[in-house]
Amino acid sequence: MFAAISLNWRGRPLTTYETILELIGATTKTGLTIECVLDCNSYATGIKVTDEELAAVNLTHPDDQNLQWDYTIRPRLSTSKNGKS
């Protein structure tokens, strides 16, 4: 997705959020739909992810030879009877 977005906005000045959102939203390929909105919320910085938290993320990778990209993040499987993990 990011490669397609980068090709779509190459050479275009990214001067406003509206321009960026328009260019991202206009990036489509067969089977690809992109929707985007501006998130104006403030988020805390400097939060560290523990090894346990990272291990709990359900990552799959189709190619064990190249582990630096192409991850898929899947929902966690429920481990308790009440549906919470």
One Martini backbone bead per residue (centre of mass of N, CA, C, O) as a GRO file, in nm:
protein
   85
    1MET     BB    1   0.058   0.062  -0.022
    2PHE     BB    2   0.297   0.268   0.011
    3ALA     BB    3   0.404   0.252  -0.277
    4ALA     BB    4   0.147   0.358  -0.415
    5ILE     BB    5   0.137   0.627  -0.268
    6SER     BB    6   0.416   0.734  -0.352
    7LEU     BB    7   0.355   0.736  -0.657
    8ASN     BB    8   0.105   0.930  -0.643
    9TRP     BB    9   0.289   1.181  -0.486
   10ARG     BB   10   0.497   1.233  -0.678
   11GLY     BB   11   0.588   1.574  -0.717
   12ARG     BB   12   0.402   1.661  -0.481
   13PRO     BB   13   0.306   1.897  -0.276
   14LEU     BB   14   0.278   1.866   0.086
   15THR     BB   15   0.094   2.129   0.224
   16THR     BB   16  -0.162   1.959   0.315
   17TYR     BB   17  -0.380   1.746   0.454
   18GLU     BB   18  -0.578   1.738   0.218
   19THR     BB   19  -0.377   1.649   0.004
   20ILE     BB   20  -0.289   1.388   0.136
   21LEU     BB   21  -0.571   1.254   0.158
   22GLU     BB   22  -0.638   1.264  -0.143
   23LEU     BB   23  -0.394   1.091  -0.243
   24ILE     BB   24  -0.454   0.841  -0.077
   25GLY     BB   25  -0.757   0.800  -0.167
   26ALA     BB   26  -0.656   0.776  -0.489
   27THR     BB   27  -0.532   0.499  -0.414
   28THR     BB   28  -0.563   0.243  -0.659
   29LYS     BB   29  -0.631  -0.104  -0.702
   30THR     BB   30  -0.686  -0.405  -0.756
   31GLY     BB   31  -0.845  -0.472  -0.450
   32LEU     BB   32  -0.793  -0.170  -0.355
   33THR     BB   33  -0.874   0.009  -0.053
   34ILE     BB   34  -0.871   0.359   0.049
   35GLU     BB   35  -0.901   0.509   0.368
   36CYS     BB   36  -0.906   0.853   0.501
   37VAL     BB   37  -0.817   1.033   0.805
   38LEU     BB   38  -0.790   1.285   1.030
   39ASP     BB   39  -0.595   1.271   1.330
   40CYS     BB   40  -0.622   1.506   1.616
   41ASN     BB   41  -0.508   1.351   1.828
   42SER     BB   42  -0.345   1.294   2.129
   43TYR     BB   43  -0.030   1.134   2.206
   44ALA     BB   44   0.175   0.956   2.369
   45THR     BB   45   0.515   0.953   2.439
   46GLY     BB   46   0.760   0.703   2.512
   47ILE     BB   47   0.635   0.431   2.484
   48LYS     BB   48   0.696   0.109   2.597
   49VAL     BB   49   0.744  -0.208   2.471
   50THR     BB   50   0.720  -0.510   2.573
   51ASP     BB   51   0.804  -0.830   2.519
   52GLU     BB   52   0.522  -0.939   2.597
   53GLU     BB   53   0.352  -0.755   2.414
   54LEU     BB   54   0.487  -0.837   2.147
   55ALA     BB   55   0.429  -1.148   2.176
   56ALA     BB   56   0.102  -1.098   2.166
   57VAL     BB   57   0.135  -1.049   1.877
   58ASN     BB   58  -0.024  -1.163   1.575
   59LEU     BB   59   0.223  -1.268   1.372
   60THR     BB   60   0.274  -1.299   1.021
   61HIS     BB   61   0.490  -1.474   0.774
   62PRO     BB   62   0.551  -1.581   0.443
   63ASP     BB   63   0.882  -1.517   0.473
   64ASP     BB   64   1.160  -1.636   0.640
   65GLN     BB   65   1.394  -1.480   0.473
   66ASN     BB   66   1.217  -1.190   0.517
   67LEU     BB   67   1.171  -1.022   0.833
   68GLN     BB   68   1.118  -0.691   0.754
   69TRP     BB   69   0.847  -0.770   0.593
   70ASP     BB   70   0.520  -0.869   0.544
   71TYR     BB   71   0.322  -0.842   0.768
   72THR     BB   72   0.062  -0.990   0.971
   73ILE     BB   73  -0.209  -0.872   1.161
   74ARG     BB   74  -0.386  -1.054   1.394
   75PRO     BB   75  -0.606  -1.155   1.584
   76ARG     BB   76  -0.650  -1.258   1.887
   77LEU     BB   77  -0.682  -1.526   2.064
   78SER     BB   78  -0.880  -1.661   2.282
   79THR     BB   79  -0.801  -1.760   2.640
   80SER     BB   80  -1.093  -1.720   2.748
   81LYS     BB   81  -1.431  -1.748   2.832
   82ASN     BB   82  -1.491  -1.416   2.801
   83GLY     BB   83  -1.297  -1.321   2.538
   84LYS     BB   84  -1.043  -1.245   2.688
   85SER     BB   85  -0.673  -1.191   2.666
   0.00000   0.00000   0.00000
